[in-house]
Amino acid sequence: MNPKNSWLTHSLLWHASIACFLIAVLTGFLYRVGMLGWVPGNLSLGNIRHAHSHLMFFGWAVPLPLYIFLYQISSITDQSKNWLQLMYYALAAELTLGLLAYPFFLFYGYRPVQIGSLSLPLSVIISGLVMVCWYIYLWGYLHVRSYLKKTSWQAWFDGALLMLVVSSLGAWGIAILQAVGPSSHLFMEGLTHFFLATFTEGWVVLALITILITQSSTTSSDSLTSQNLSLACIAIGAPLTFPYGISESLLSPILLIVARAGGLLTAIGLIAILYTLISSAMAKNRIWIWPILLLSIKAGIQIIASVMPSSFWLSDHALRILYLHILLLGGFTLGVIGYVHINSRVSTSYYYGVVLSVCAVLISLLLPSPLWPTDWSGLWVFYALAITAIFPVVAVLVEWVKVSIDHSKHV
């Protein structure tokens, strides 16, 4: 790694983000052990799940991509160093707050914490401060954006940041609704899944595509269609998919049509840009086939979900979890770990160890789903889920240690 600003080169931020990933995966392992009835202390499965997902979002899915893009921007220009440093400090604060929120989600979930005479929902308050850090990063980015006009990835990064901000509006809406109308279950569920859909289908997907574009040599002549059209399809379609997460009993036919349309839009936009990326990114490094492959599977699932009868999959939690892990643990994690890997001199075999561990988890998630024959199921499925959950911890830890050693030798 060799950007112009040494303060960024020697940053601990990417190390801290990988550490957050490992803690979040271990929390997922704890959740799977809890499914076997081995929940330690007074912890609840619901709170363990909240701690797992929020740390994965706040400590992994946002800060590492933002660090990667800050690194890319820093390698292009250092003419706005003060704004670059503001973005850096916003990331450092975001990671710190994400870690600080973790124990409150783990032990209290969204419940208030008693502090003296006050009863405060600290997990919610800290989550709000995390989103303020996103806005500060965006404020700094707007001041350096003009230096990126010649890059192939600027529009995609703009779209990713837009999705991050739009998703945060759903989170603010939840907080307001909790204060003024906590009995509005449909609106509460709708806002929750608006945040999740815009974050995962919008921010996560566009951030990953942006990273892939930075590692490719795409031109407009390589595209099936205009890249701006692909970007627009994903950015418009992502928020529209929020009804997929709402309970089937609350879902109206109109909301289902909206979700199907959003799913088709995002899938079409995603397939078009992946067609452009598959040859140009792989020409630079063949490891990019893995995030591209998993994003392609994700797009295929979206198309199937958009045309199949909803009764088959809409109320099946296991299918939803499998889908989210294909995107988040699969495509996204292999994409950002791939970026960290190629900026080192470490053997590719360590990266493929991460690939195998991720594939093992994804295969295990098939077991509790309707895609696995019921006659082949049993208690052993839950043991398999717990055992495979630990594989990515080992593989990413080994990769991280090897890359860190290499980095310390050559920086």
C-alpha positions in Angstrom: 0.0 0.0 0.0 1.5 3.3 -1.0 -0.9 6.3 -1.1 0.5 9.8 -1.0 -0.6 10.5 2.6 1.5 8.4 5.1 -1.0 9.1 7.9 -3.5 6.9 5.9 -1.0 4.3 5.0 -0.1 3.5 8.6 -3.7 3.7 9.7 -5.1 1.1 12.1 -8.6 1.6 10.7 -8.6 -1.4 8.4 -7.2 -3.6 11.1 -10.0 -2.4 13.5 -12.6 -3.1 10.8 -11.4 -6.7 10.3 -11.4 -7.1 14.1 -15.0 -6.0 14.2 -15.8 -8.6 11.5 -14.2 -11.4 13.6 -16.2 -10.3 16.7 -19.4 -10.2 14.6 -18.8 -13.6 13.2 -18.0 -15.0 16.6 -21.3 -13.5 17.8 -23.0 -15.3 14.9 -21.4 -18.5 16.2 -22.8 -17.7 19.6 -26.2 -17.3 18.1 -26.0 -20.7 16.4 -24.8 -22.3 19.7 -27.8 -20.6 21.3 -30.1 -22.4 18.9 -28.9 -25.6 20.5 -30.0 -24.3 23.9 -26.5 -23.2 25.1 -27.1 -19.5 25.6 -24.7 -18.2 28.3 -26.0 -16.1 31.2 -29.1 -14.1 30.7 -28.5 -13.3 27.0 -31.4 -13.7 24.6 -31.1 -14.9 21.0 -32.8 -11.7 19.8 -30.2 -9.5 21.4 -27.3 -11.7 20.2 -28.7 -11.4 16.7 -29.0 -7.6 17.0 -25.4 -7.3 18.2 -24.2 -9.5 15.4 -26.0 -7.6 12.6 -25.3 -4.1 13.9 -21.6 -4.7 14.4 -21.4 -6.3 11.0 -23.0 -3.1 9.6 -21.3 -0.5 11.7 -17.9 -2.1 12.0 -17.5 -3.9 8.7 -19.9 -3.2 5.9 -19.5 0.6 6.1 -16.1 1.6 7.5 -13.9 -0.8 5.4 -15.3 0.3 2.0 -15.2 4.0 3.1 -11.5 3.4 4.1 -10.8 1.8 0.7 -12.3 4.8 -1.1 -10.5 7.2 1.1 -7.3 5.3 0.2 -8.2 5.6 -3.5 -8.9 9.3 -3.2 -5.7 9.9 -1.3 -3.7 8.1 -4.1 -5.2 10.5 -6.6 -4.9 13.8 -4.8 -3.5 15.3 -1.6 -4.5 18.9 -2.4 -7.4 18.8 0.1 -5.6 17.1 3.0 -7.7 18.8 5.7 -10.9 17.4 4.2 -9.2 13.9 3.7 -8.3 14.0 7.4 -11.8 15.0 8.4 -13.1 11.9 6.5 -10.4 9.8 8.3 -11.5 11.1 11.7 -15.2 10.5 10.9 -14.3 6.9 10.1 -12.3 6.5 13.3 -15.3 7.9 15.3 -17.7 5.6 13.4 -15.7 2.5 14.2 -15.3 3.5 17.8 -19.0 4.1 18.2 -19.9 0.9 16.4 -17.8 -1.0 18.9 -19.3 0.9 21.8 -22.8 0.1 20.7 -22.0 -3.6 20.5 -22.3 -4.5 24.3 -25.5 -2.5 24.6 -27.1 -4.4 21.7 -25.8 -7.7 23.1 -27.1 -7.2 26.7 -30.1 -4.9 26.2 -31.1 -4.9 22.5 -33.2 -1.8 21.9 -34.3 -1.7 25.6 -33.4 1.4 27.7 -30.5 1.2 30.1 -31.0 2.5 33.6 -28.3 5.1 34.5 -29.1 6.7 37.8 -32.5 8.2 37.5 -32.4 8.1 33.7 -33.5 5.3 31.4 -31.8 5.7 28.1 -31.9 3.5 24.9 -28.1 3.7 24.6 -27.9 1.3 21.6 -30.3 3.5 19.7 -28.5 6.7 20.7 -25.1 5.4 19.8 -26.4 4.1 16.4 -27.7 7.7 15.7 -24.2 9.0 16.4 -22.7 6.4 14.0 -24.9 7.8 11.2 -23.8 11.4 12.1 -20.3 10.1 11.3 -21.5 9.0 7.9 -22.7 12.5 7.2 -19.4 14.0 8.3 -17.5 11.7 6.0 -19.9 12.7 3.2 -19.3 16.4 4.0 -15.6 15.9 3.5 -16.1 13.9 0.4 -18.1 16.7 -1.2 -15.1 18.9 -0.9 -12.7 16.5 -2.6 -15.1 15.1 -5.2 -14.1 17.5 -7.9 -10.6 15.8 -8.1 -12.2 12.5 -9.2 -13.8 13.6 -12.4 -11.6 11.4 -14.6 -12.1 8.2 -12.6 -14.4 5.4 -13.8 -15.8 4.8 -10.4 -16.9 8.3 -9.2 -20.5 8.0 -10.2 -20.8 4.6 -8.6 -19.3 5.9 -5.3 -21.7 8.8 -5.5 -24.6 6.4 -5.8 -23.3 4.2 -3.0 -23.1 7.2 -0.6 -26.6 8.4 -1.7 -28.0 4.9 -0.8 -26.2 5.1 2.6 -27.8 8.5 3.4 -31.2 7.4 2.2 -31.0 4.2 4.3 -30.2 6.3 7.3 -33.5 8.2 6.8 -35.4 5.0 7.5 -33.4 4.5 10.7 -34.3 8.1 11.8 -37.9 7.4 11.0 -37.9 4.4 13.2 -36.6 6.5 16.1 -39.3 9.1 15.6 -42.1 6.6 15.2 -41.0 4.9 18.4 -41.4 8.2 20.2 -44.8 9.3 18.7 -46.6 6.1 17.6 -45.0 2.9 18.9 -48.2 1.0 18.2 -47.9 1.5 14.4 -46.6 -2.0 13.7 -46.9 -1.8 9.9 -45.1 1.6 9.6 -42.5 0.4 12.1 -41.8 -2.8 10.2 -41.9 -0.9 6.9 -39.3 1.6 8.0 -37.1 -1.1 9.5 -37.0 -3.0 6.2 -36.7 0.2 4.2 -33.4 0.8 6.1 -32.3 -2.8 5.6 -33.2 -3.0 1.9 -31.6 0.4 1.0 -28.5 -0.5 3.0 -28.0 -4.0 1.7 -29.4 -3.7 -1.9 -28.2 -0.2 -2.3 -25.1 0.7 -0.3 -23.5 -2.7 0.0 -24.1 -3.6 -3.7 -22.9 -0.3 -5.1 -19.9 -0.1 -2.7 -18.8 -3.5 -3.8 -19.3 -2.7 -7.5 -17.3 0.5 -7.0 -14.4 -1.6 -5.5 -14.6 -4.0 -8.5 -14.5 -1.0 -10.9 -11.4 0.4 -9.3 -9.8 -3.0 -10.0 -10.9 -3.2 -13.6 -10.2 -1.5 -16.9 -13.8 -1.1 -18.1 -14.8 1.2 -21.0 -18.2 2.2 -22.2 -17.8 0.0 -25.3 -17.5 -3.1 -23.0 -21.0 -2.5 -21.5 -24.2 -4.2 -22.5 -25.9 -0.8 -21.8 -25.0 2.6 -20.3 -23.3 2.2 -16.9 -25.3 5.1 -15.7 -28.5 3.2 -16.6 -27.2 0.2 -14.7 -26.5 2.5 -11.7 -29.9 4.1 -11.9 -31.7 0.7 -12.0 -29.9 -0.4 -8.8 -30.3 2.9 -7.0 -34.1 3.1 -7.9 -34.8 -0.5 -7.4 -33.0 -1.1 -4.1 -35.3 1.0 -1.8 -38.4 -0.5 -3.5 -37.5 -4.0 -2.3 -38.3 -3.2 1.3 -41.7 -5.0 1.3 -39.9 -8.4 1.0 -39.0 -8.2 4.6 -42.5 -7.4 5.9 -44.6 -10.1 7.5 -46.7 -11.8 4.9 -49.9 -11.1 6.9 -49.2 -7.4 6.6 -48.2 -7.3 3.0 -50.7 -5.9 0.5 -50.8 -6.9 -3.2 -49.6 -3.4 -4.1 -46.6 -3.6 -1.8 -45.7 -7.0 -3.3 -45.9 -5.6 -6.8 -43.6 -2.7 -5.7 -41.1 -5.3 -4.2 -41.1 -7.4 -7.4 -40.5 -4.4 -9.6 -37.7 -3.2 -7.3 -36.1 -6.7 -7.4 -36.2 -6.9 -11.2 -34.8 -3.4 -11.6 -31.8 -4.1 -9.3 -31.2 -7.5 -10.8 -31.2 -6.2 -14.4 -28.8 -3.3 -13.4 -26.6 -5.7 -11.5 -26.4 -8.3 -14.3 -25.5 -5.5 -16.9 -22.6 -4.1 -14.9 -21.3 -7.6 -13.9 -21.2 -8.6 -17.6 -18.9 -5.6 -18.1 -16.8 -6.4 -15.1 -16.3 -10.1 -15.5 -13.6 -10.0 -18.1 -11.9 -6.7 -17.3 -11.6 -7.4 -13.5 -10.5 -11.0 -14.0 -7.8 -9.8 -16.4 -6.1 -8.0 -13.5 -6.6 -10.8 -10.9 -8.6 -14.0 -11.1 -9.7 -13.7 -7.5 -12.4 -11.2 -8.5 -14.4 -14.1 -10.0 -15.7 -15.0 -6.5 -17.4 -11.7 -5.6 -18.7 -11.4 -9.2 -20.0 -15.0 -9.1 -21.8 -14.5 -5.8 -23.3 -11.2 -6.9 -24.5 -13.0 -10.0 -26.2 -15.7 -7.9 -27.8 -12.9 -5.8 -29.2 -11.3 -9.0 -30.5 -14.7 -10.2 -32.3 -15.2 -6.8 -33.9 -11.7 -7.1 -35.2 -12.5 -10.6 -36.7 -15.8 -9.4 -38.3 -14.1 -6.4 -39.8 -11.5 -8.6 -41.6 -14.0 -10.8 -42.4 -16.9 -8.5 -45.5 -17.2 -6.3 -44.7 -15.5 -3.0 -46.2 -18.3 -1.0 -43.1 -20.4 -1.7 -40.5 -18.1 -0.1 -41.9 -14.9 1.4 -42.5 -16.3 4.9 -39.5 -18.6 5.0 -36.9 -17.0 7.3 -34.2 -19.5 6.4 -34.3 -18.5 2.7 -34.0 -14.8 3.6 -31.0 -15.5 5.8 -29.3 -17.6 3.0 -29.9 -14.7 0.6 -28.5 -12.1 2.9 -25.4 -14.2 3.6 -24.8 -14.8 -0.2 -24.6 -11.0 -0.5 -22.9 -9.9 2.8 -20.7 -12.8 3.8 -20.3 -14.0 0.3 -19.9 -11.3 -2.4 -19.2 -8.3 -0.1 -16.7 -10.0 2.3 -14.8 -11.8 -0.5 -14.7 -8.5 -2.4 -13.2 -6.3 0.4 -10.9 -9.1 1.7 -9.8 -9.5 -1.9 -8.9 -5.8 -2.1 -6.9 -6.0 1.1 -5.2 -9.2 -0.2 -4.1 -7.8 -3.6 -2.4 -4.8 -1.9 0.0 -7.3 -0.3 2.5 -9.9 -1.4 0.8 -12.8 0.4 0.1 -16.1 -1.4 -3.3 -16.4 -3.0 -3.8 -19.7 -1.2 -4.7 -17.7 2.0 -7.4 -15.9 0.2 -8.8 -19.1 -1.2 -8.9 -20.4 2.4 -11.4 -17.5 3.1 -13.3 -18.5 0.0 -13.6 -22.1 1.1 -14.7 -21.0 4.6 -17.4 -18.7 3.2 -18.7 -21.4 0.9 -18.9 -23.9 3.8 -21.1 -21.4 5.7 -23.3 -20.8 2.7 -23.8 -24.5 2.1 -24.7 -25.0 5.8 -27.4 -22.4 5.4 -29.1 -24.5 2.8 -29.7 -27.2 5.4 -32.5 -25.5 7.4 -34.2 -24.2 4.2 -36.9 -25.7 2.0 -34.2 -26.4 -0.6 -32.9 -29.2 1.6 -35.0 -32.5 1.8 -36.9 -32.7 5.1 -36.1 -36.4 5.4 -32.4 -35.6 5.5 -32.8 -33.1 8.4 -32.4 -33.5 12.1 -30.6 -32.2 15.1 -27.3 -32.6 13.3 -28.2 -29.6 11.1 -27.9 -27.2 14.0 -24.5 -28.7 15.0 -23.4 -28.3 11.4 -24.5 -24.6 11.4 -22.5 -24.0 14.6 -19.4 -25.7 13.5 -19.2 -24.1 10.0 -19.8 -20.6 11.6 -16.3 -20.7 13.1 -14.6 -21.4 9.7 -14.5 -17.8 8.5 -13.0 -16.7 11.8 -10.0 -19.0 11.4 -9.6 -18.3 7.7 -9.9 -14.5 7.9 -7.7 -14.4 11.0 -4.9 -16.3 9.2 -5.3 -14.0 6.1 -5.2 -10.9 8.4 -2.1 -12.0 10.2 -0.2 -12.8 7.0 -1.2 -9.5 5.3 -0.3 -7.5 8.5 3.2 -9.1 8.6 3.7 -8.4 4.9 2.5 -4.9 5.3 4.8 -4.2 8.2 7.8 -5.4 6.2 7.1 -3.4 3.1 5.5 -0.1 4.1 
